[in-house]
Amino acid sequence: MKRLSIGTKITLTVVGTSLIFALLVGTTTFVHLSRVSQAVQLAEEAARAAQVALRLTSAEKDYVASPSASLRERILQEAEKMDRALTLLRHHPFPGEASSQLLRLAQLRQRHRQAQEQLFQAPTRAQRLKAQEALEVLENQIQGTATFLAEEARKGVAGTANTARGVILLALLTTLLIGTLLALRVAVSISEPLLQLAQMANRIAQGDLRSSIEVRTEDEVGMLSATFNRMVAQLREADERLRESTVSKQMLSDLLRDLSQQISASELLMIETGRQFARRLSGTLAQHLDTFAEQGLGHLRLEGVDSQRSEILFVGEGLVENTRNSRYPTDHFTRGFLAEVVAKLAGAAANCEEIACVSRGDPFCRFVVYPAEGTTFPHLNALVLEATRWRPLEEAKT
């Protein structure tokens, strides 16, 4: 049963129940039909014996009036028919009172045979009449007894039919019980694994990937259970890989954060170094930038001043901090230098950002200097005036 499909199980249950019912009903019907047939035959034979008794009475009266060989032959033939009927009745015992009546019928037939011999041997009409009267009495008794047995046989037919109906009803109830038990067994074999699947699905929904279902059959439900187990195993492996990946990502994130902190510290150090270099210098903006170039740090020039936004733009080329193929600006020393120079000349703290960089593929490095948060440049006009007479970058190089 474990390897049968659900459809096959249901089909076998229905077919098996039908076969059991057919077997029980068929057996019961066969047995009781045989009994009914026997009872009907007994009733017919008993009725035939009664009819023969009537015909014998008539023939014997004719024989008394006019004895002849043909009448004697007729009487003997009818008597033979009665013997056959009585013989058949004796081979099928009747219950209760009918059994004693059957024995009495045999005794009556024995006396009837003797009376017939007396009839045939009587020399005178008076003797034949006396023998005929005795025969008539016996034949009336035989007829009554045979009629009684026929009625008993008919009652047996009715009783057998009632018994057959009861047995068929019992067979039907038994078949229904067996079919119900088989159906329950099949239903349990289907519903129990499905219930386990539902419970396991709930556990998986709650995050439990260590559960599995015991595969007990090889039908569709068993195949579904096996597939579900494989799915859970794959989910478990994927979860483990995800956990490992999460740990790796966390480690990488920590490493990048540490590296970023180190880079930020390095940038701040370079910016502060540029500021300290600018603090040691004096003079105009042009003198500061010339000193920067003379120290071999690169060439810088003032590109313009935005008075409304308080922003000062510088352009640089050949800066020593420039590298290739960098995603971020690299001139942190220059940023610190320009911020400190503008702070000294404009009269307020300043910050500097590199908005274009050769390291990123730009043609020039460009810097914007702006006042620190909450401050303004009080001497910005002096820088504006100097920007109007500033030498081009190419002249500064020469």
MIBA-621036 format. One record per residue: x, y, z of N, C-alpha, C, O in turn; residue in one letter. Coordinates in steps of 0.02 Angstrom, whole numbers, plus 32768, in hexadecimal, padded with zeros to 4 digits. Atoms other than C-alpha are relative to their C-alpha. Layout:
// MIBA-621036
XYZXYZXYZXYZA/...
// end
This chain:
// MIBA-621036
80297FC38000800080008000802B803F8000801480747FEAM/7FD67FC47FFB80938076801D8013801B7FBB801E80577FB4K/7FEB7FEA804280BF807B7F647FC680107FD27FD180267F99R/803A7FF3802A800E808E7F237FEF804A80017FF8806C8034L/80147FBB80037FD081367EE87FBD800980247F9B7FD98034S/803E7FF27FDC7F3E818C7F3D7FC47FE97FD77F967FCB7FF2I/80378016802A7ECD816C7EA97FF87FB580017FC07F9B8002G/800380497FFD7EFB80B47EAC7FE37FE880427FBC7FB98044T/801A80137FBF7ED880A97F667FB4800980037F907FDE801BK/80487FF37FFF7E2D80F87F517FDC7FCE7FD47FA77FB47FE6I/801F8030802E7E0780887EBC7FFD7FBB80207FCA7F99801CT/7FFF80427FE07E3C7FEC7F1B7FCE7FFD803A7FAE7FCA8045L/80317FFF7FC97DD280227FB07FBA7FF67FE67F937FCF8000T/80448005801D7D3780387F447FF57FBB7FE27FC17F9C7FEEV/8007804280207D567F9A7EDF7FFD7FC980347FD47F9B802FV/800080337FCB7D7F7F347F7B7FBE7FFE80257FA47FC88033G/80407FFE7FDD7CE37F6F7FD47FC87FE37FD47F9E7FBE7FECT/8033801B802E7C7A7F497F3B80057FB47FF97FD37F917FF8S/7FF7804880067CC67E9C7F2B7FE87FDC803F7FC97FA7803BL/8016801F7FC27CA77E767FE27FB37FFE80027F957FCB8014I/80497FFE80017BF27EAE7FD17FE47FCE7FCE7FB57FA97FDDF/8018802F80337BDC7E4B7F3080097FB880177FDE7F8E800CA/7FF480447FE87C2A7DB17F807FCE7FEC80357FB17FB58033L/802F80107FCB7BBE7DB9801B7FB97FF87FE57F967FC87FF4L/80438003801B7B1F7DDE7FBB7FF87FC47FD17FC67FA27FD2V/80048038802F7B477D5F7F347FFC7FBD80247FD47F928013G/8002803F7FDA7B6C7CD57FB27FBC7FF680227F9E7FC18020T/804080047FDE7AD17CFE80167FC77FF17FCF7F9C7FC77FDDT/8034800B80327A657D067F7C80017FB97FE57FCD7F9A7FDCT/7FFA8044801B7AA97C627F387FE57FCD80327FBE7FA08020F/801680317FCD7A8D7C057FDC7FB4800280087F947FCE8009V/80487FFB7FF279DF7C487FF87FD67FF27FC27F9E7FD97FC7H/80248013803C79AD7C367F437FFC7FB47FFA7FC97F987FE3L/80028049800079DD7B7F7F517FCB7FE6802F7FA57FB8801FS/803380157FD079727B707FEB7FBA800F7FE67F8C7FE77FEFR/80427FEE801C78E27BCA7F977FED7FCF7FC97FB37FB97FC5V/800E802F803678F27B5A7F007FEB7FBC801C7FBC7F9D8003S/8013803F7FE178ED7AC07F6F7FBA8003801F7F927FD58018Q/80427FF97FE078587B037FCF7FC880017FCC7F937FE37FD5A/80327FFE803577FB7B297F2E7FF57FBA7FE37FBC7FA67FD5V/80068044801B78217A7B7EED7FD97FD3802F7FB07FAB801AQ/802580287FCF77E27A2D7F8F7FB680117FFE7F8B7FE58001L/80467FEC800377437A937F847FDF7FE37FC37FA57FCD7FC6A/801C801C803D77297A5B7ED17FF57FB480067FC17F9A7FF1E/800780497FF9774879A47EFC7FC77FEF80307FA17FBF8024E/8037800D7FD176D279AD7F917FBD800C7FDF7F8E7FE67FE8A/803E7FF28024764D79FD7F257FF27FCA7FCC7FB87FB77FC1A/800980368031766B79797EA07FE67FC180227FBB7F9E8006R/8018803C7FDC765378EF7F217FB6800780127F907FD6800EA/80477FF57FF075AD793E7F567FD57FF77FC27F9F7FD97FC5A/80268007803E757479487EA17FFC7FB67FEA7FC87F9F7FD2Q/80008048801275A878937E827FCD7FDA802B7FAB7FAD8013V/803180217FD47540785F7F197FB9800A7FE77F907FDC7FEAA/80437FF3801B74A778B27ECC7FF37FD67FC27FBE7FB97FB9L/800A8027803D74C3785D7E267FF97FB6800F7FD47F927FEFR/800580467FED74DD77B67E7B7FB97FEF80197F9D7FBB8009L/8044800B7FE6743677C77ED57FCF7FF97FC67FA37FCD7FC7T/802E8003803A73DE77E87E30800A7FBF7FD87FDA7F9F7FC4S/7FF2803D8027743677597DD67FEA7FC280247FD17F938005A/8014803B7FD9741476DF7E637FB47FF780017F9B7FBF8000E/804980068004735B77087E617FEB7FE27FBD7FBE7FB87FBAK/8010801D8042735876E27DA780117FB67FFE7FEE7F8E7FE0D/7FEB8047800073B576407DC77FCE7FD580267FC17F9C8012Y/803280267FDA7335760A7E497FC37FF27FD47FA77FBB7FD4V/803C8008802A72A876287DCE800E7FD17FC57FE37FA97FB3A/7FF18028803C72FF75D67D3A804B7FF17FFF807080167FDFS/7FB880107FFE73A775837D5C801A7FEE7FBA7FFA7FC97F95P/7FE080108041741B757C7CC6804C80088008806580268037S/7FB67FFD7FFE74D3756A7CA0801980487FF5804A805C8013A/7FEA7FBB800D74DE761C7C5E7FF8802C803E80248055804DS/80097FD97FC2749576657CFD80347FEC8034804F80168058L/7FCD80167FD0750A75FA7D648044801F7FEF80688036801BR/7FC07FE28015759E76387CFD8001804B8011803580668025E/80047FB87FF0756376EB7D14800A800C804A802E803A805ER/7FF87FF97FB8755476D47DD080487FF580158062801A8040I/7FBB800E7FEF7602768A7DD9802F80397FEB805E804A800EL/7FD77FC78016764B771A7D747FF9803B802F802A805B8042Q/800A7FC87FD175FC779B7DE680217FF18043803D801E8063E/7FE080127FC1763A773B7E7D804B80087FFB806C801C802BA/7FB87FF7800A76E9773C7E348013804980048047805B8020E/7FF37FB87FFB76DE77F87E207FFF8017804980288040805EK/80037FEE7FB976AB78067ED6803E7FE980248058800D804FM/7FC480197FDF773D779A7F0A803D802C7FF28066803A801ED/7FC87FD5801077B778097EAD7FFD80428027802F805A8041R/80087FC17FDB776F78A57EFE80117FF6804A8033801F8068A/7FF4800D7FB9777378567FAB804A7FF1800D806580048041L/7FB8800E7FF8782578187F9080288041800280568048802BT/7FDD7FBF8001785F78C87F657FF48027804180218047805BL/800F7FDD7FC27807790D7FFE80287FE2803A803E80068066L/7FDC80207FC9785B788D806F804A80128000806A80108035R/7FB97FEE8003790878C38032800E804880168048805D801AH/7FF77FBA7FE978EA7976806D7FD8800880407F9C8015803EH/80247FFE7FC078C0797981257FE08044800D7FFC80787FFCP/80247FC47FEC784279F68165800B800C804B80157FDD8070F/7FF67FF27FB978557A4E820D7FBF7FF780287F887FFC800CP/803880007FD177E37A3582A47FCA7FCE7FEE7FD87F947FDFG/803B802A800C773379F0828880007FE37FBA7FE77FAC7FAFE/7FFF80188045774F79E081CD80277FBF7FFA80187F947FD0A/7FD9803E800277D1795981F07FD67FC480147FDA7F8F7FF4S/802C80377FEB775278ED824D7FCA7FF27FCB7FB67FB97FC1S/80318009803476D3790C81C3801D7FDB7FC47FFB7FB57FA2Q/7FDE80238037775178D0814380067FB580107FFC7F8B7FE4L/7FFE80477FEC7768782F81A67FBB7FE07FFC7FB47FA77FE6L/8045801A800576AB781A81B17FED7FF47FB87FC97FC57FA8R/80108008804676A0783480F6801E7FC07FE47FFF7F9E7FBBL/7FE1803F8016771977A480DA7FD87FC480187FCF7F937FF4A/802880387FE576B17734814B7FBE7FF97FDB7FA77FC27FCDQ/803F800280267611776580F1800A7FE17FBC7FE07FBB7FA3L/7FF3801C80437660773B804B800A7FB580047FF77F907FD6R/7FF780487FF87692768F808D7FBD7FDD80077FB17FAA7FE8Q/8042801D7FF775E1766B80C57FD880067FBF7FB07FDB7FAER/80237FF6803F75A176B3802180147FCC7FCD7FEB7FB47FA6H/7FE88034802F760C76397FBF7FE07FBD800F7FCC7F987FE1R/8020803F7FED75C675A780217FB57FFF7FED7F9B7FCC7FD6Q/80477FFC8012751475E380057FF77FF97FB57FC67FDC7F9FA/800480088049753675EF7F4A80057FB67FEC7FE27FA07FBFQ/7FFA8048800F756D75387F497FBE7FDC800F7FA97FB07FE9E/8040801E7FEF74CC75097F9F7FCB80107FCB7FA17FE67FBAQ/80307FEC8034746A756C7F1D80097FD67FC27FD87FBE7FA5L/7FF48025803E74BD75137E8D7FF07FB580087FE07F947FD7F/800A80487FF574A774667EDE7FB77FF080147FA57FB58017Q/8045800D7FEA73F1747C7F147FD97FE07FC67FD87FFB7F8FA/802380228037738574017EB07FBB801C7FF37FA180177FBBP/80457FE9800872DD74537ECE7FFE804C8003802D806D801AT/800A7FB78000729975017EBA7FFD801A8047801780508056R/80077FE97FBB726F750D7F73804580068021805380358045A/7FBC7FFE7FE3732274E47FA48028803A7FE1804E805D8003Q/7FDC7FC8801F736575607F247FE78043801C800F80718025R/801C7FC27FE572EF75E67F67801B800E8046802B80478057L/7FE57FF87FBD732B75C68018804980177FFD805E80438023K/7FB97FED800773E275D17FE1800680487FE68033806D7FFAA/7FFE7FBC801C73BC766F7F7E7FF180348036800F806A8037Q/80117FD17FCA736D76C28016803C800A802F804B80418045E/7FC47FFA7FD57408769A807D8036802A7FDC805880537FFBA/7FCF7FD88026747576E07FF17FED804A7FFF801980758004L/80157FBA8003740D777E7FE88010802480418026805E8041E/7FEF7FE27FBF7424779C80A2804B800F8003806180458018V/7FB77FF67FFF74E077838091801680387FD1804280607FE1L/7FED7FCC803174E877F17FF77FED8045801980118076800CE/80127FBF7FE3748B787D805180348015803580468050803AN/7FCD7FF17FCE7508787080DF804380147FDE806580437FF3Q/7FC37FEF80257598786F80627FFB80467FE2802A806D7FE4I/800A7FBE801E754E7906800A8006803780358027806A8028Q/7FFC7FCD7FCB753A796680AE8047800A8019805E80428023G/7FBB7FFA7FE875E9793C80E8802D80217FCC8056804B7FDDT/7FD77FE2803676357969803F7FF2804B7FFB801F80737FF0A/80117FB9800375D57A0D803E80218026803A8039805E8031T/7FE07FE17FC676177A3380ED804B800A7FF38067803F8001F/7FB97FFA800E76C97A0F80B5800E80357FCA804180587FCDL/7FF77FCC803476B27A7E801B7FFD8045801F80248071800EA/80057FBF7FDF767B7B0E808A803F800E802A80588046802BE/7FC27FF77FD977117AF180FC803A80127FD28064803B7FE4E/7FCA7FF0803077837AF380647FFB80487FE8802E806B7FE1A/80087FBB801677377B97802A80148031803880318066802BR/7FEA7FD67FC877507BDF80D8804D80028004806B80358014K/7FB68002800178047BA680CB801D802E7FCC8051804D7FD6G/7FEA7FD1803478147C0880297FFF8047801A802F806D8011V/80057FBC7FE677D67CA6807D8034800D8037805380428039A/7FCE7FF77FCB78457C898115804680067FE4806F802E7FFBG/7FBD7FFC801F78DC7C6A80A7800B80447FDF804180607FE3T/7FFA7FBE801F78B97D0A8047800C8036803480368062802AA/7FF57FCF7FCA78AC7D6D80E980467FFB801C8067802D8029N/7FBB800A7FE8794D7D1F81278033801D7FD08064803C7FE3T/7FD27FE7803379A17D4980838004804C8002803A80697FFDA/80007FB77FFC796B7DFF809180278018803D804C8048803AR/7FDB7FED7FC479AD7E078142804B7FF77FF880728021800DG/7FB8800D800A7A527DB98112801E80337FCF8056804B7FD9V/7FE77FCE802F7A637E2F807D800880448022803980678016I/7FFA7FC27FDA7A407EC380EF803D7FFF802D806280308033L/7FC680067FD57AC27E828169804180057FD7807180237FECL/7FC67FFC802B7B3C7E6C80D9800D80487FEA8047805E7FE6A/7FF97FB980137B1A7F1F80A3801F80288039804D8050802EL/7FE47FDB7FC67B3B7F61815280497FED800C80728018801BL/7FBB80167FF67BD87EF78161802E80207FCC806580367FDBT/7FD87FE280367C157F3780B9800B804A800C804180648002T/7FF97FB97FF17BF27FEA80EB8033800B8038805A803A8035L/7FD07FFA7FC97C537FD0818C80477FF67FE78074801C7FF7L/7FBD800D801B7CE67F838131801780387FD28050804E7FD5I/7FEF7FC9802D7CE0800A80AB8012803F8026803F80648014G/7FF27FC47FD87CDA8092813080457FFB8021806B802B8022T/7FBE80097FE17D718048818A803880087FCD806B80287FDBL/7FCD7FF880347DD2803B80E7800780487FEA803E80617FE0L/7FFE7FBA80147DA180EC80B68023802B8035804A80588025A/7FDE7FDC7FCA7DD8812C8161804B7FF47FFF80738021800AL/7FB8801080037E7D80D1814F802280277FC7805880437FD1R/7FE47FDA80387E9B811F80A48001804B80108032806D8001V/80027FB87FEF7E6381CA80E380368013803180568048802AA/7FCB7FF17FCF7EDA81C1817780457FFF7FDE806F80297FEDV/7FC0800480237F69818B8105800D803E7FD58046804D7FC5S/7FF87FC380287F488229809E8003803E802C802D80698021I/80057FC37FD87F1882A88123803980088031804E8041803ES/7FCB7FF97FCE7F9F828081A3803F801F7FE4805A804E8002E/7FC57FDE801C803382AA81317FF280487FED801D80747FF5P/80107FBB80117FD8834580F37FFE802C803E80138066803BL/80007FDA7FC27FBD837D81A78048800D801780578043802EL/7FB97FF67FEF8077836281C8801F80357FD38047805E7FEBQ/7FE67FCD802D809E83CA812E7FEA80468016801180758016L/80197FBF7FEA802F8457816E802480178040803780518046A/7FDD7FEF7FC380808451821A804980147FF2806380438010Q/7FBA7FF08010812E845081CE800480447FDD8033806A7FE8M/80017FBF8022810084E4815E7FFA80388034801A806C802CA/80057FCD7FCB80CD854481FB804280098024805680418034N/7FBF7FFB7FDE8173851A824F803380247FD4805B804C7FEDR/7FD27FDD802E81D2855381B47FF1804A7FFF801E80747FFEI/80137FBA7FFF816E85F481B380198024803E80258060803EA/7FE67FE47FC281A9860E8266804D7FFE8004806A80148035Q/7FB77FFF8003825E85F4823180237FBF801280607FBD8014G/7FE280407FEF8278853E8261800E7FD87FC07FDF7FBE7FA1D/7FEE8024803D82D884EE81D180227FBD801080417F9F7FE4L/7FE280407FED8312845482317FCF7FC67FFF7FE27F8D800BR/803380347FFF826F83F4822380007FD97FBF80187FF27F8BS/80088029803C824B836881A87FC47FD2800B7FAE7FC78043S/803B802C7FFE81BA82F4817E80167FB97FF0803D7FAD7FC3I/7FF28047800D81C4823781887FD77FE97FC47F9A7FED7FC4E/80218018803D819C81F080DC7FEF7FB7800A801B7F8C800CV/801680457FF28133815480FB7FE57FDC7FC37FE37F9F7FC2R/801D801F803C80E78136804F802480197FC2804C80497FC5T/7FE37FEC803F811A81437F9A7FCB80197FD07FD6801A7F93E/80347FE4802B8077818C7F5A800B804A7FF7804180648005D/7FF97FB8800D805482417F2B80108027804080398055803FE/7FF27FDE7FC1805382777FE280487FF48015806A8021802EV/7FBA800F7FF080F9821E7FFF803080287FD5806280427FEEG/7FD67FD8802D814382737F668000804980158034806A8014M/80057FBA7FE98103831B7FA58029800A8040804B803D8048L/7FD97FFB7FC2815182FA8051804A80007FF180708028800DS/7FB98002801281F882CB8003801680427FDF804C805C7FEEA/7FF17FBF802081F483687F96800480378034802F80638030T/80007FCE7FCB81CA83D0802F80407FFC8029805D802F803CF/7FC280087FDB825E8386808C803B801C7FDA8067803D7FF7N/7FC97FE4802882D283B17FFC7FFE804C7FFF8032806D8002R/80077FB78000828D84617FF7801A801D8042803D80508042M/7FEA7FE87FBE82AB847680B2804C7FFB8005806D80288020V/7FB880077FFE835C8433809F802280377FD7805580537FEDA/7FE47FCA8029837E84B080137FFA804380238027806C8021Q/80087FC27FDA8336853C807D803280048039804E80398048L/7FD080007FC983A48506810D804680107FE7806A80378006R/7FBE7FF0801D843F8508809E800580497FEC8038806A7FF8E/7FFF7FB98014840F85B180578004802D803D80268061803BA/7FFD7FD77FC383F485F4810780467FFF801D805F80338035D/7FBC80037FE6849F85B5813D802F802A7FD5805A804E7FEFE/7FD57FD7802B84F0860480A47FF3804A800C80218073800CR/80107FBA7FF3849386A580C7801E80188042803780508047L/7FE17FED7FC084CE86A4817B804B800A7FF88068803A8012R/7FB87FF8800C858186878142800E80407FD9803E80647FE8E/7FF77FC38028856E871280C17FF6803E802B801A806F8024S/800D7FC77FD4852687858146803C800D802D805080478038T/7FC57FF87FD585BA876381B7803A801E7FD8805E804A7FF0V/7FCA7FE6802A8632878281267FF5804A7FF1802480727FF2S/800E7FB9800E85DA882480FA800C802B803D802480638037K/7FF57FD97FC385E0885B81AE804B800B800C80608041801FQ/7FB77FF97FF8869B883781B5801B80337FCE8046805C7FDFM/7FE97FD0803286B4889681127FEC80478012801280768009L/80177FBE7FEC864C89268152802B801C8038803D80578037S/7FD47FE97FC986B3892E81F1804480157FE5806180477FFBD/7FBE7FF1801C8753892A818B7FFE80427FDA802C806B7FE0L/80057FC18026871789B481177FF7803C802F801280718022L/80097FC87FD086E08A1D81AB8043801280208054804D8028R/7FBE7FF17FE3878B8A0A81FB802D80227FCE805180527FDFD/7FD67FE2803487E08A3181577FEB80487FF3801480757FE9L/80197FBC800C876F8AC8813D8016802F803880288068802CS/7FE97FD67FC8879A8B0681EA804A80107FF9806080488007Q/7FB87FF4800A88528AF081C3800C80337FC98036805F7FCEQ/7FF87FD08038883E8B4B811D7FEC80468016800D80778006I/80167FBF7FE887DC8BD6817080358020802D8043805C8028S/7FCB7FE67FD488648BE881F3803B80187FD6805A804B7FE5A/7FC87FEC802C88E78BED81687FF080417FDC801B806C7FD5S/80147FC2802288848C72810A8005803C802F80208070801CE/7FFE7FC97FCF88728CDC81A680498014800F8059804F8018L/7FB97FF27FF3892C8CCB81C6801F80297FC8804480587FD4L/7FE47FDB803989588D0681167FE480477FFD800780767FEEM/801E7FBD800188DC8D9681218021802C8035803180668028I/7FE17FDA7FCA89278DCD81C7804980127FEF806180488000E/7FBB7FF1801589D78DC0817E8001803A7FCF802D80657FD2T/80057FC8802F89A38E3280EE7FF380428023800F80758011G/800E7FC37FDA895C8EAF816A803F80198024804D80558023R/7FC37FEB7FDC89FC8EB081D08034801E7FD08056804D7FE1Q/7FD17FE580328A638ECC81327FEC80487FEE801780737FE7F/80177FBC801289F68F638106800B803180388017806C802CA/7FF77FD37FC88A058FAB81B58047801B800480538051801FR/7FBA7FEA7FFD8AC28FB781A2801080347FCA804580537FCBR/7FF47FD080378AAF902481077FE08043800F7FB68048803CL/801D7FBD7FF98A8790DD80F77FFF80217FBC801E80087F8DS/80037FDD803F8A5F915A806F7FBB7FFC7FE07F8A7FE98000G/803F8000802589DA91687FEB7FEE7FB97FEA80137F897FF4T/80168041801A897790DC7F9C80307FE77FCB80407FAC7FC9L/7FD38014803589EB90DC7F0780417FE6801D805E7FB58004A/7FC280177FE18A8290CB7F777FF87FBB801F80257F91801BQ/800C80427FE38A3590387FD280007FCA7FCA801D7F957FD2H/8005803280358A0F8FDF7F2F80437FF67FDD80537FBF7FC8L/7FBE8008801E8ABC90047EE9802C7FD5802C80517FAA8013D/7FD980297FD28B0C8FBB7F857FEB7FB67FFA80167F8A7FFCT/801A804480088A9D8F217F6F80207FDE7FC380337FA47FC5F/7FE3801B803D8ADF8F0D7EBE804B7FF6800780677FC57FEFA/7FB880047FF88B938F2F7EEF80147FC38029804B7FA78020E/7FF2803B7FD78B8A8EA17F6E7FF47FBF7FD97FFB7F887FF5Q/800B803B80298B608E2C7EDE7FBF7FDB800F7FB87FA08001G/803F801F7FEE8AB08E0D7F1D7FCC80057FC97F967FE77FCFL/802F7FF980378A5A8E3E7E797FF080497FF580068075801AG/80127FBC80138A118ED97E277FB7800C800F7F8C7FE47FFDH/80447FEC7FEE89768F317E6A7FF380467FE68021806F7FE4L/80127FBB801189198FCB7E2C7FB9800D80167F907FDF801CR/80437FEB7FED8880902C7E607FD580037FC17FE580277F92L/802B8002803C87F490077DE57FC9803480047FB580507FD1E/80347FCE7FFA8770907B7E2A7FE5800380467FF37FD98070G/801E7FF67FBE870E90BE7EBE7FB5800C7FF67FA280377FCEV/80487FF68001865190AE7ED77FED8024803F7FE780078075D/800C7FD77FC58628913F7F4A7FBE7FEF80217FB97FEF805FS/8041800E7FE2857291107F6180007FC1802A7FE17FBE805FQ/7FFE80407FDB8597905F7F99803D7FFB802C80467FCA8050R/7FC380007FD8863D908E7FEB802B7FC27FF180447FA2801FS/7FD880398014869790087F88803A80177FD4803180427FA9E/7FC37FEF8025874890127F4280177FC17FDC801F7F8D7FFCI/7FEE80398029877A8F9E7EB4804980027FED806380367FDAL/7FBA80088013882A8F5E7E9380067FC77FCE7FDF7F987FCFF/7FF18035803088738EF57E0680487FEB800D807480148018V/7FBD801A7FF489098E837E1E80157FCE7FCB7FEB7FAD7FADG/7FE5802F8031897B8E1D7DAE80437FE88019806A800D8036E/7FC0801C7FEC8A0C8DA97DCE80097FF9804A80417FFC8064G/7FFD80067FB889E18D937E8380207FBD801480137F8A7FF4L/7FD9803B7FEE8A508D177EDD7FD47FC780197FE87F8C8018V/802C80357FE489BD8CB97F2A7FD87FDB7FCB7FB77FAA7FDAE/8029801F8035896F8C8D7E8280177FB87FF380537FAB7FEAN/7FF48045801689628BD37E5D7FCF7FF07FC77FA680197FB5T/802B80138037890C8B757DD27FCB7FCD80177FD57FA68046R/803680317FF588698B137DD07FE87FFF80487FE37FCA8067N/801D7FFB7FBE88248B517E737FB880177FFB7FA780407FD0S/80467FED8001876C8B607E967FF2803F80277FBD805D8021R/800B7FC77FD487838BED7F12803980327FF78070801F7FE3Y/7FCA7FCE800287E58C917F1780387FED8030802C7FD18065P/7FC680167FD988958C797F5B802B8039801C805A802D8040T/7FD47FC87FEE88DB8D2A7F777FEC801E80437FD380568046D/80157FEA7FBD88BC8D39803280318035801C801B8064803EH/7FCF7FCE7FEA895E8D9980567FF080437FE17FF280778003F/80107FC28023892E8E1A7FD47FC1801F801D7FBC805C8023T/803D7FE67FE288808E2A8020800F802580417FF6805C804DR/7FEE7FDF7FC188CA8E5180CA802780407FF5801C80728017G/7FD87FC5800F89458ECB807E7FD4803A7FEA7FD980718005F/802B7FCB801A88C18F2E801D7FD0801980357FC48056803AL/802E7FEA7FCC88478F3080AF8023802F8031800580608046A/7FDC7FD77FD088CB8F798123801580437FE2801380778003E/7FEC7FC2802189098FF980A37FC580307FFC7FCC806B800DV/803B7FD580068859903B80827FEA801780457FD58051804DV/80147FEC7FBC8833903B813D802A803B8018801180698038A/7FD57FC97FEA88CA90AB815C7FF080407FDA7FED80767FF8K/80097FC4802988A7912280CB7FB9801B80037FAF80577FFEL/80467FE97FFF87E7912780D77FE8801080467FB3802D804EA/80117FED7FBC87E5913781937FCE7FD480247FAF7FEA8053G/802F802E7FDE877B909E81C480147FB87FF080337FAA7FBDA/7FF18048800B878A8FE181D77FDF7FE87FC07FA87FFD7FAEA/80188016804287748F87813280097FB47FF980327F95801BA/7FFB8047801487598ED980EB800B7FFC7FB57FFA802A7F91N/7FF280088048878F8E9580427FEB7FBB7FEA7FF87F89800CC/8014803F801F87458E0E7FD3801C7FFC7FBA801F802E7F96E/7FE6800C8043878F8DC27F367FC67FE77FD57FAD7FAF7FE0E/803B8011802887058DC17EB380127FE07FBD7FE77FC57F9BI/7FE78023803B876F8D7F7E2280477FEB800E806C800D8030A/7FBE801B7FF0880A8D147E24801C7FDA7FC57FF87FB57FA3C/7FDE8023803788888CD67DA57FFF7FB4800E7FFD7F8D7FDFV/800080477FEF888A8C307E037FC17FDD7FE97FC17FA07FDDS/803F801D801887D58C167DCD7FF780077FB57FC37FF47F9AR/80057FF8804887FA8C417D187FEE80467FEA7FE780517FAEG/800E7FBB801487D38CFC7D1C803F80217FE58076800D7FF8D/7FC47FE0801C88488D707CB98026802A803380638030802FP/7FE07FD87FCC886B8DDE7D517FE37FED80437FAE7FCD8048F/801B80067FBD88588DD97E0B7FE080438011800080788009C/80237FC37FEF87D88E597E467FEC7FFC80497FD67FC88062R/800F7FFC7FB887BD8E937EF97FD2803A800C7FD7806E7FEBF/802C7FCB7FEB87368EFB7F49800B800A804B80087FDB8072V/7FF57FEE7FBA87598F567FED7FC5802A80177FB080597FF4V/803B7FDD7FE786C78F94805780088008804B802C7FE2806CY/7FF87FF37FB986B58FDC81067FE47FC6802A7FB67FA38015P/801980337FD2869C8F6781997FB8801180147FA2804A800DA/80477FF77FEF85EA8F4F81D67FF880368035801A80378068E/800F7FCA7FD085A58FE9822C802E803C7FFA802B806A8023G/7FD17FC88008862E905F81EA7FFB801C7FB97FDD7FFD7F8ET/7FFA7FE18042864E90D481568047801A7FF8806D80208028T/7FBD7FE5800E86E9911981017FFD804D80017FE0806A7FD4F/80037FB67FFD86FF91D18138802C80217FCC801F805A7FB8P/7FD17FE28030879091EF80BD7FFB7FDF7FBC802C7FD77F99H/800980238040874691978027800E802F7FC5802580187F91L/7FF67FD18038875292367FBC804980037FEC8058800C7FB1N/7FB97FFE8011880F92347FC680127FC67FD3803A7FCE7FA5A/7FF48039802C880F91877F797FE1800A7FBC7FFC7FF47F89L/80207FF18041879691C27EF3802D802E7FD7803680237F9BV/7FD37FD28023880C92507EC8803D7FDC7FE580547FEA7FAEL/7FC580248017889F91DB7EBE7FEF7FD07FC780197FC47F9CE/8014802E8036883D91647E4E7FFE80247FBE800880047F8AA/80067FDB803F882791EF7DCD8044800A7FDF804780157FA3T/7FBE7FF5801D88E292027DB6802C7FC1800580697FC58003R/7FDA803E7FF68913914C7DCC801E7FE97FBF80007FF07F89W/7FDE801A803B899091007D547FE37FBC7FEC7FCF7F958018R/8017804380168958906C7CEA802D7FCA801B80667FD6802EP/7FDA80387FE589908FC07D21803D7FF17FD680707FDD7FF1L/7FC7800E802B8A028FAE7C8A8039802E801080738019800EE/7FCB7FD17FEF8A62904C7CBB801F7FEF8043805B7FF6804DE/7FE680137FBE8A7190107D6E80317FC77FFA80617FC28021A/7FD3803980088AC28F717D30804580177FE980787FFB7FFDK/7FC17FE8801B8B488FD47CD18025802B8031805B80438023T/
// end
